[in-house]
Amino acid sequence: MLTVAISIVKMTLRKTGPDAAAREALIGRLHALARAYELLSDSAWTRVSLRD
């Protein structure tokens, strides 16, 4: 899981640079990752709708 987070950080900073916009983009992406993980965990790692 940490490898995924590190990849998100690298991708975000490569595209936006290390400024306030980059931090906001990074925080948003990490929140999305956390939400996806939560949905999968709650569903016992079965199918989850992308709309959720």
N, C-alpha and C positions, 0 to 999 in steps of 0.2 A: 504494500500500500504506500509506503514511503517513496518508493521508486516512482510511482504515478504522480505523487505530489511534487517531487523534484522535477519531473518532466514538465508539469504544468507551469512551475515557476520559470524554468528555462525558456519555454515557449513564449510565455507572457512577456518576459523581459526582453527577449530577442525582438519581439514585434513592437513593443511600446517604449522601451527604455526605462531606466530606474527613477521615475518621477511619480507624482501623485496619481496620475491617470493609470500608471502601471500598477501601483499598489491597489487601487480600486478594482482594476480588472482581475488582478490576482486573487483578491479577497472574494470576488464574485465567483470565480472559477473554483476556488477551494470550497466555497459554500455549496456549489452545485455538486461537487464530488462527494461532499459529506452527505448531502440529501440523497444522492443515488445509493451510496453505501447503506444509509439508514433504511431506504425502501427495500433494498435487496436483503438486508439482515432481517427486517420485519417479516418478509415473505419467505423466510428460510431458504434464500438463494434460488427461488424459482422465478418464473416470469413476472415482470413488472411492466406496467404500461408506461410508455414514454411520456404520456400526458401527465402522469403523476410527478 
